[in-house]
């Protein structure tokens, strides 16, 4: 009951011819047709330049991120405050019910 039942693998019905691998000759010392390109020195690379448009886009994007994260954090703080207030109200109501019951 607790032993797994393994399926039996059926035998193939058709016969496929084996794959034929063609040997290739390797000549030592031969150069490959594609030589790797030499890296460009850092002194000749162009520097990244910020145009006023891209700087404004970066500032706007950063401001949007700060506003969204701030709104999320404020809403989480508000949710915690509302939950704490409702628990406090429930505690006061239960305390008054228990004190009336003892009289």
N, C-alpha and C positions, 0 to 999 in steps of 0.2 A: 504494500500500500504506500509506503513512504519511499520506495525506490523509484528513481526516475526511469521512464521508459524511453530508451534511445531508439530513434528510427533506424531502420536498416537501409543502407545505401543500395539502390538498385544498380545493377550492372549496366554498362552502356550497351545500347542495342546496335549501334553502327560502329564501324571501325574507322578511325581517322588516321591518315598517314602521319608518321612522325615528322616533326619539323626538321628541315635540313638547314644546318648552319654552314654558311660559306666562309672558309678561312680567308683571312686577309694577311698580306705580308707587311711586316714592319721593318723599315730601314732605319738603322740608328743614325743619328746626326741629321736627319732630314728636318727642315723647318716646316712648321705648320703654315698653311696659307693665310691664316688670320693672326697676325701678331697683335698683342695687346697694345693699346694706345698708351703713350707716355702720359703720366699725370701732369696737369697744368700747374705750374708753380703758383703759390698763393699770392705772389706779388703782382701777377698779371690778371688775376680774377677781379671782376668788377665789384666794387663795394655796394652794399645794399643802401639804397637811398630812399628816404621817406619823403614823399610829396605831401603837400598840405592836405590833399584829399585822403590819402591813406592814413595820415596822422589823425585826421578828424574821424575817420571810420574806426580806428583803434580806440580812440577816446569814447566814442559813442557806444561801441561794443562793450568796453569795460564798464561804462556807466550802466548799461542795460543789465549786465551780469550782476553788478552790485545791487541794483534795485530788485531784481528777481530774488536773489538770495536773501536780501533783507526782508522782503515781503513774506517769504517762506518761514523765516525764523520768527518774525512777529506773529504770524498766524499760529505757529506751534506754541509760542508763549501764551497767546490768548486762549488756546485750547486747554492748556494746563491750568490757567487761572480760572476758566469757567468750570472745569472739572473740580478743582479744589473748592470753589465756592459752593457747588452743588453738594459735594460731600459734607461740607461744614453745615449746610442747611439740613441735610438728612440727619446728621449727628445731633443737632439741636432738637429736631422734631422727635427723634427716638428717645432722647434724654427726657424730654417733657412727658412723653407717653409712659416711660418707665417710672418716672417720679409720681405721676398721677395714679398709676396702678398700685404703688406701694401704700398709698393713703387709704 
